[in-house]
Every structure is written in structure tokens, then in C-alpha cells.
Amino acid sequence: MRVAGLKTDKQGVIFDMDGLLVNSEELYWQANIQAAREYKLGISDDAYLDLVGASVKAMDAFYEKYFPSDEVRQAFVKRTDDLVWEWTDQGKLKLKAGVKEALEYFNDLGLTVGIASNNYKSVVDHNLWVTGCRNSFDFIVTHDEVAEKKLRSKPFPDLYLAAQERSGLGKDQLLIFEDSSMGVEAAENAGIDCVMIPDIKPASAEDRARAQLICPDFFDFLKKIS
């Protein structure tokens, strides 16, 4: 696959999931707000934007700032996850614009298609089956593998390097799709070309310097294929 603005043909693509393939970041944001109100934490709604695409270190700093104890933190996280799972089953989880068309196009080309997500395998599988796109992917790398192999989370390159190994392709043959700054930095650290499709947070100056392309959605990206 030849893409305008990229130097090499691509034989495989690797996707992040949350906020890129599906609108789950928006659901997590709303679940954070509801859970915080239930636990009377008094956190402003905008504060949760700090968690969008955040590193583990940034998430720990957020929890330390706003939560009175580990017990409250754990209860909050569980309630958030339960709400998002419930809303997913209710049909609130949707594929992002152009995702269905992009996956069909990549599959028709015979590209190797994978996912590298910081989320848990159970959640990734659940989201993919609910949205009807699980069979579009040849492999999936998730938080479970990160934990098992003691890999570092994004923005370290470990997750994408593990995905590259699973793909069987060279770095220059792969293209990563990301929506977050942490993910774009991880792709750069892995030495793999990246297309950023921002979700809740717009692309920063650092994102524009790191990503090879920035597109508003997958429909726009598909126009760049020659």
C-alpha cells in the first residue's frame, strides 16, 4: 500500500483501539464523571481529560491528587469499567468514522492487520465482537501480554515492538494508527511510521512533529492511498 506523504510501501497496519477504532474514550470520560459523582469525589468534569491516552505515571499522579485512599480508587476504577461494559452492551459503543471502510480496504489488499492496545484482552475482544469487526484482525497485543512479559506501557515502544514481532514484518513495512499523544510517542520510539487521528484531544505541536500524517478521520486517510 502506497500512501502520499510516506516514503515506503506498507504491508501491514497496527491499530490502537480506544478512541481510534471505537468511541470508548468518550464513554470512559462519561463513566468517570458518573462514578465520581456517585462517590462524591468533587472532581471537575474537565479534569478527566488528563486520563485520555495517559501514561501509567500520569494516571497514578491523577489518582494520588484526587482520591483519599486506594480503596476508593479501586472502587472508582471498577465502577467506571462496569459502566462502560454495560453501555457497550446497550449499543453505545460505536466504530469511529471510516473504520469499517478502512478495515475492509486493508483486508481486501491482503495487508497484515493487528491491534496493540493498553486495555485488557477481555475488553478488546468484547469491543471488537460487539462492533462486528473482530474477524478483520490477524493478531492482537494487549495489556495482558504487557503484564505477563513485564513490558513497559506507552509511551515506551514495547507494545508496538511486540506487535511488530507478531506481524512478521519489518518496521518500514508497517504503519501505526494512533489517537493519543502517548501512542504517537510510542510509535516514534519504536521507529515505525504513524498516522494520528485525534479523538477528544486535538493534535499538539509535538504530535505534529512526531507523526508522519495527521488526519481528521479514516475517510480522509483513505483518500491519501494511491
N, C-alpha and C positions, 0 to 999 in steps of 0.2 A: 504494500500500500504506500503510495507516494502522496505526501501531504505538503501543500505550499507552506514554506517557512521552515521546513525540516530538511536536514542535509541527507538523511539516509532513508531508504525504503524500510517499512515496518512489517514484520511478520507476526507480531503478537502485541496484544494490548493488556494492560493491567489496570483495574479499576479500584479505587476506594469505594466504599458503599454509602455510608451515612452522609446525607447532604449532597451526594453526587448522583448516585443511581436512584435513590428514593428520598422523599421529603422527611426523613426521620429526624433530622436536626431540628426542624420546626416542631415536631411532635415532642421531642425531648425538652425543648425550651418551654412549651406549654405545660408539660408534665412537671418540670422543675418548679414552675410558678404555682401550680396547684398543690404539689406536695409541701412546698414551703408554707403556704397558707394554712394547710391542714396542721402542720407542726408549729404554726405561729412563730416563724423564724424572723419575720420582719425584714426580708431581703427585697430590694427593689427589683422589679421585673427585668430591667435592663442589665442588672448585674450578671445574669446567667449567660449573657453573650460572651463572657470571659471563658466559659466552658466549651464554646463552639470550636471544635478542632484543637482543643488544648492538649498540651503535653501532660504527662503524669505529674511532673513537678508543678505545673501551673494549676492543675486540679487540686493537688494537695494543699497548695497555698490558699486556694479559694475556700476549701473546706475548713482549714485552720482559722481563717479570718471570720467565717460566718457561723460556724457550728460549735455549740457549747461542749459537745462530747462525741466520742467515737460511736456511741450507741445511737445518738440522734442522726449522725452522719449515715450510718449503715441503714437505719430505718428510712431515711430520706431517699437514699440511692435505690433501695428495694422498692419503695413506693413509686418512684419515678419509672423504674424498669417495668413494674407491673402495669402502670397506666399506659405506657407506650405499647406493651404487648397487647393489652385489652383493646386499645384504639386501632392497632394493626388488624386485629381480628374483626373489628367493626367496619373495616374498609377505609379507614382514614389514611392509611399508608398508600402513597401513590408513586409510580415511576415519574421521574423528572422529565421535563420536556425533551423529546428527541431520543430518549434512552432506548425505547423499543425499536425505533427505526435504526439506530446506530448498531445495536446488538444484531439485528437481522442482517445488516450490511456486512458487519465483520464476520459473522458466521458464513454468509454466502461467499465471502472472499477466501474462506478457509483459514483465517487467522487463528492463532492460539489466543484464547480469551480467558483471563483469570481475574480473581479478586484478591486484594491484600487489605484487610480491614483490622483495625484495633478492637473491633467488637468481638463478642463471643460467637463460636461456631453455631450454637443453638439459635442465636438471634439472627445471624446472617442467613442460615438455612431457612428459618421461619419467614424472614422478609422476602427472600427470593421465591419461595414456593407461593406465598400469598400473592405476590405481584406477577406470578406466572413466567418468570424468566430464569429459573434455576438451571434448566437444561441448556442455556446459552453459554455456560461456563465450563471450561475444561478442568480448572483447578481452583481451589480456594485456600488462602492462608489467613488465619485469624489469630485473635488473642490467645486462644488455647495453645497454638503452636509456639507463640512468643513466650508464654509462661513455661511450657514444657522444656523448651530448649534454652531458656534463660536469655532470650533475645531482648534487645532494647527497643522501646517503643519509639514511634515517630516523635521528634524529627531525626532520630538516628536512622541509618539506612537499612537496618537489619531486616525489617519486614519486607522491603522491596527486594533485597538481595535474596531472601528466601524464596520469594515469588519468582525471581529471575531463574533461580536454580530449578524450580518446579517446571518452568516453561520450557527448559532445554534450549533456550535461545541466548544469543549474545546481547549485551547491553544495548549496542547500537541497533539491534533489530526490534527493540521493544519501545513502546510508548505508554507512559503512565497518565491516567486521568485523575485529577485531584480537585477538591473544592476548598481546601483549607491551607492556610499558610504553613502549618506544621507538616502537612503532607507534601506540599511543594518543596519545602526544605529537605524533607526525607528523600524525595526523588533526586534532587540535585546532589545530595550526599551520596546517593547510590550510583551516580553517574549515568542516569537514564533520562532521556528526554521526557518532558512533562507538558501536558496541556492542562491549564487551570480553568475550571468552570465554576466561578464563585457561587456560593449559596447565600447564607444570611449575611456574611461579612463581605464587603467588596474587596477586590484585589488591592493590596498595598504596593508601595513603590518597591519594596523588597520582593514581593511576589512577581512583579513585572520584570525585575532583573533576573530572577531565578527560572521562571517558566519560559519555555520556548514559544508557547502560544497562550493567549487568554481569550476565551470565547464566552459569550453570554449563555449559550446552551449547546446541546449536541446537534441541533439542526444547523447552527452556524458552523460547527466543526465539519460536518459532512460536506458543506459547500467548498471546503478547502482541499478536498481529496481530488486528485487529478487522475 
